[in-house]
Amino acid sequence: MAGTSHGHTPAAWTGVVISFIGFCISGAFMVLANPLGFWAGLVVAALGGVVGLAMRAAGMGMPKPAHRDLAEVIAAKQLAAKA
């Protein structure tokens, strides 16, 4: 998956970090037996997903491919060989 840049974008990293912090908050308040803090942590975790999607919509998501697909390269070479 590293070859396709899956998850290697500012939008993905920001969303995951915010969600991780939310889950840590939720876990800490669960141990402290504080339901309000637990739910607040889950809200922060959900906010991470919203922020990630918003950043992706703003163009900070998956980068545009810098090269053509392998099938396109092969097809172009076959057409050039026939001509």
TIRO-596915 format. One record per residue: x, y, z of N, C-alpha, C, O in turn. Coordinates in pm, 1 decimal, decimal comma. Each point is the difference from the previous one (the first is absolute). Layout:
<node <X Y Z> <X Y Z> <X Y Z> <X Y Z>>
...
***
This chain:
<node <80,7 -120,4 0,0> <-80,7 120,4 0,0> <84,5 126,0 0,0> <-49,0 106,9 -36,2>>
<node <173,4 -117,2 75,6> <82,8 119,6 3,2> <23,0 56,0 -139,4> <22,0 120,1 -16,3>>
<node <-27,1 -207,1 -84,6> <20,2 45,6 -135,5> <-112,3 86,0 -52,5> <20,0 76,8 -94,0>>
<node <-137,8 -87,9 152,5> <-113,8 79,4 -45,4> <-24,2 121,9 86,8> <-98,9 70,5 -19,9>>
<node <185,7 -44,0 114,9> <-12,9 113,4 92,7> <-126,7 -8,6 84,0> <-53,1 102,6 42,5>>
<node <4,5 -223,1 -18,5> <-120,5 -17,7 79,8> <27,2 43,3 144,0> <81,5 -60,9 69,2>>
<node <-148,7 164,4 -25,1> <13,5 46,8 137,1> <118,3 90,6 24,6> <20,7 43,3 113,3>>
<node <57,6 -13,0 -215,3> <117,1 84,9 17,2> <-30,1 142,2 -45,6> <70,2 55,6 -84,5>>
<node <-175,6 2,3 141,6> <-38,8 135,9 -36,8> <-23,8 81,3 126,5> <-25,5 -57,6 105,8>>
<node <33,2 189,6 -114,2> <-28,4 82,5 117,4> <-141,2 -23,5 54,7> <-20,4 2,8 121,4>>
<node <-76,5 -25,8 -209,5> <-136,9 -22,9 46,4> <-9,0 -128,1 82,6> <-63,8 -2,5 105,2>>
<node <128,1 -103,5 -153,4> <-4,6 -127,5 72,2> <71,5 10,0 134,7> <-52,6 -44,6 102,0>>
<node <171,8 102,9 -101,7> <74,9 10,7 125,0> <-74,5 85,8 102,9> <-6,3 -36,2 117,4>>
<node <-48,9 147,2 -159,9> <-70,8 88,4 92,7> <-122,8 -68,4 57,0> <-24,0 6,0 120,6>>
<node <-54,4 -71,2 -206,2> <-119,2 -70,2 47,9> <32,4 -110,1 98,1> <-69,3 -16,2 100,4>>
<node <174,4 -60,3 -128,3> <38,2 -110,7 88,2> <52,9 52,4 133,4> <-32,3 -55,4 105,1>>
<node <112,2 160,3 -108,3> <55,1 54,4 125,3> <-111,9 54,9 88,7> <-0,1 -23,8 120,8>>
<node <-94,1 96,3 -179,1> <-110,9 54,1 78,9> <-85,2 -113,5 56,4> <-40,9 5,2 116,0>>
<node <14,3 -106,5 -196,1> <-78,9 -113,4 47,6> <73,0 -74,9 110,8> <-62,3 -41,9 97,5>>
<node <193,1 24,8 -111,3> <79,1 -68,0 102,2> <-6,0 75,8 132,5> <-15,8 -60,4 106,1>>
<node <28,3 191,7 -112,7> <-9,5 81,2 121,6> <-138,1 -16,0 63,6> <-12,0 -10,8 122,1>>
<node <-91,7 9,5 -205,2> <-135,5 -19,0 51,9> <-16,8 -134,1 69,2> <-61,9 -7,5 106,2>>
<node <116,8 -99,4 -165,4> <-9,1 -131,3 63,3> <79,8 -5,6 129,5> <-40,6 -67,7 94,6>>
<node <153,4 137,8 -88,9> <77,3 6,4 124,8> <-77,9 73,0 108,5> <-2,0 -43,0 115,3>>
<node <-61,6 152,4 -151,9> <-82,6 74,2 95,4> <-113,3 -88,9 50,5> <-25,9 -7,1 120,2>>
<node <-40,4 -59,6 -212,2> <-111,7 -86,5 34,9> <44,7 -114,1 90,8> <-68,5 -33,7 96,5>>
<node <183,1 -25,5 -127,6> <51,8 -109,3 82,0> <36,5 45,7 141,0> <-26,6 -70,5 97,3>>
<node <87,4 188,2 -86,5> <37,5 51,0 131,6> <-123,4 26,3 85,7> <-2,0 -33,3 118,5>>
<node <-100,3 92,8 -178,3> <-120,4 28,8 77,6> <-80,3 -126,0 29,2> <-76,1 -3,6 96,7>>
<node <92,0 -100,0 -179,2> <-67,4 -126,0 29,6> <61,2 -61,6 125,6> <-72,1 -52,5 84,7>>
<node <203,9 58,7 -72,2> <66,7 -51,9 118,9> <-37,5 83,6 122,5> <-12,4 -53,6 110,2>>
<node <-5,4 183,6 -128,9> <-36,6 88,3 110,7> <-149,3 -4,1 32,2> <-45,9 68,7 91,2>>
<node <-29,4 -148,8 -165,6> <-144,8 -16,5 19,5> <-73,6 134,0 -12,7> <-84,9 33,6 82,5>>
<node <118,5 40,6 -185,3> <-63,2 127,9 -26,7> <-67,7 -7,9 -137,4> <65,6 17,1 -102,8>>
<node <-197,4 -43,2 101,4> <-68,8 -18,2 -129,1> <3,1 123,6 -89,8> <9,0 -13,8 -122,0>>
<node <-16,0 132,2 178,4> <1,5 120,8 -81,7> <132,4 14,4 -75,1> <0,4 32,2 -118,9>>
<node <109,8 -55,2 186,0> <130,6 6,2 -64,9> <17,1 -109,0 -104,3> <62,5 21,4 -103,8>>
<node <-119,3 -140,2 132,4> <4,9 -110,5 -95,8> <-67,6 39,6 -131,4> <56,4 -18,7 -107,8>>
<node <-177,0 73,2 117,8> <-72,6 39,4 -120,7> <66,1 119,0 -70,0> <-3,8 10,4 -122,6>>
<node <63,7 78,4 200,5> <72,0 112,4 -60,5> <118,8 -51,3 -82,2> <28,9 52,9 -107,3>>
<node <38,5 -154,4 157,2> <110,7 -59,9 -74,1> <-47,2 -63,7 -129,8> <68,8 8,6 -101,8>>
<node <-184,9 -72,1 104,2> <-53,4 -59,0 -122,6> <-41,0 107,7 -100,6> <10,7 -20,3 -120,9>>
<node <-57,0 133,2 170,4> <-32,2 111,8 -89,2> <127,6 50,7 -67,1> <-0,6 29,9 -119,4>>
<node <109,5 -19,9 195,1> <127,6 42,3 -57,5> <46,2 -101,6 -104,8> <51,2 38,4 -105,2>>
<node <-69,1 -168,2 133,7> <38,3 -103,3 -96,4> <-80,9 12,8 -128,8> <55,7 -12,8 -109,0>>
<node <-183,7 37,4 119,7> <-83,5 18,1 -119,3> <39,0 128,3 -73,8> <-6,9 5,6 -122,7>>
<node <47,0 95,9 196,3> <44,2 124,5 -60,4> <123,3 -21,9 -87,3> <18,4 68,4 -100,6>>
<node <65,7 -163,8 139,5> <116,9 -32,6 -81,7> <-39,5 -46,5 -138,9> <63,8 37,3 -98,6>>
<node <-168,4 -118,4 89,8> <-48,2 -44,3 -130,3> <-55,0 114,0 -83,0> <22,1 6,5 -120,9>>
<node <-93,5 83,2 186,2> <-57,3 115,3 -71,1> <111,2 91,2 -51,1> <-5,7 47,8 -113,3>>
<node <106,4 -24,0 196,4> <112,2 85,6 -41,1> <75,6 -63,9 -116,2> <37,4 68,7 -95,0>>
<node <-14,7 -200,4 102,2> <68,4 -69,5 -108,4> <-75,2 9,9 -131,5> <60,2 23,4 -104,7>>
<node <-191,3 -41,2 109,8> <-80,7 11,2 -122,2> <-0,8 143,2 -53,8> <5,3 21,2 -121,2>>
<node <-12,0 76,3 211,4> <1,0 140,1 -43,3> <133,3 35,6 -65,0> <3,1 71,3 -100,3>>
<node <106,2 -120,5 156,7> <131,1 27,2 -58,8> <14,4 -69,3 -135,4> <60,6 54,3 -92,4>>
<node <-117,4 -175,3 81,7> <3,6 -70,1 -128,9> <-78,3 77,4 -105,4> <42,9 10,6 -114,9>>
<node <-157,6 43,3 154,6> <-80,9 79,5 -92,3> <71,7 129,6 -39,1> <-22,5 53,8 -108,4>>
<node <108,5 -4,5 197,0> <74,2 122,8 -28,3> <124,4 -25,9 -85,0> <73,9 93,0 -32,2>>
<node <-51,0 -219,0 -3,9> <111,8 -31,8 -87,6> <123,9 -50,3 69,6> <104,8 -12,4 -63,3>>
<node <-113,2 -17,1 191,9> <116,4 -49,8 71,6> <-4,6 -150,9 18,4> <68,9 -55,4 85,6>>
<node <-150,0 -9,5 -166,0> <-13,0 -145,3 8,6> <96,2 -69,8 -93,4> <117,3 36,4 -7,9>>
<node <-166,3 -136,3 -62,5> <82,2 -81,1 -88,1> <66,4 85,8 -107,6> <-68,1 76,0 -68,9>>
<node <200,6 -87,2 53,7> <66,6 80,5 -103,1> <-35,6 -49,6 -139,7> <-34,0 -116,7 -20,0>>
<node <42,7 207,7 -74,8> <-27,8 -37,4 -138,6> <112,4 -89,8 -50,1> <116,3 22,9 33,2>>
<node <-149,0 -124,3 -112,3> <105,7 -90,0 -47,2> <100,2 74,1 -89,1> <-38,3 77,4 -87,7>>
<node <166,1 -102,5 111,8> <105,1 65,5 -75,8> <34,9 -78,2 -125,8> <67,1 52,8 -88,7>>
<node <-111,0 -176,2 79,8> <31,8 -82,4 -115,6> <-125,9 -69,2 -49,6> <-101,3 -8,7 69,4>>
<node <111,9 -39,9 -191,9> <-115,1 -68,0 -57,4> <-11,4 -141,3 54,7> <96,2 -56,8 51,7>>
<node <-214,4 2,4 -64,3> <-24,8 -136,7 41,4> <80,7 -95,3 -88,8> <22,8 29,4 -117,3>>
<node <19,6 -141,3 171,7> <80,0 -96,4 -74,3> <-72,9 -49,6 -124,3> <62,6 -19,9 -104,1>>
<node <-192,4 -0,2 113,2> <-77,3 -46,1 -115,6> <3,4 103,6 -112,2> <4,6 -37,1 -117,3>>
<node <-6,7 164,2 150,4> <8,1 104,5 -101,8> <135,7 -0,6 -69,2> <8,1 18,8 -121,4>>
<node <98,7 -40,3 198,6> <134,0 -3,0 -57,1> <13,0 -117,4 -96,3> <54,3 15,6 -109,4>>
<node <-103,1 -132,1 148,4> <7,6 -118,3 -85,8> <-81,8 21,0 -127,7> <46,3 -33,6 -109,0>>
<node <-166,0 88,2 121,5> <-84,9 24,4 -116,5> <66,1 100,5 -94,5> <-6,3 -17,3 -121,7>>
<node <68,8 120,5 175,0> <67,2 99,6 -83,3> <117,2 -61,7 -75,3> <22,9 32,4 -116,5>>
<node <51,1 -120,7 182,0> <113,8 -66,0 -65,6> <-48,0 -94,0 -109,5> <64,3 -10,9 -104,4>>
<node <-176,7 -57,5 126,8> <-54,7 -91,0 -100,5> <-48,0 77,8 -120,9> <20,0 -44,2 -113,2>>
<node <-83,1 159,6 134,5> <-44,9 82,6 -110,9> <118,9 55,1 -78,9> <-4,6 7,9 -122,8>>
<node <109,1 29,4 192,8> <118,3 53,7 -67,1> <70,7 -109,9 -80,3> <55,8 27,3 -106,3>>
<node <-58,0 -149,7 156,0> <64,4 -110,7 -71,2> <-74,9 -36,6 -126,5> <61,5 -42,2 -97,9>>
<node <-194,1 57,7 98,0> <-81,8 -32,0 -116,6> <11,7 106,5 -108,6> <-19,5 -29,3 -117,9>>
<node <50,6 150,2 156,1> <3,8 111,4 -97,4> <126,9 7,3 -78,3> <15,5 88,4 -84,3>>
***
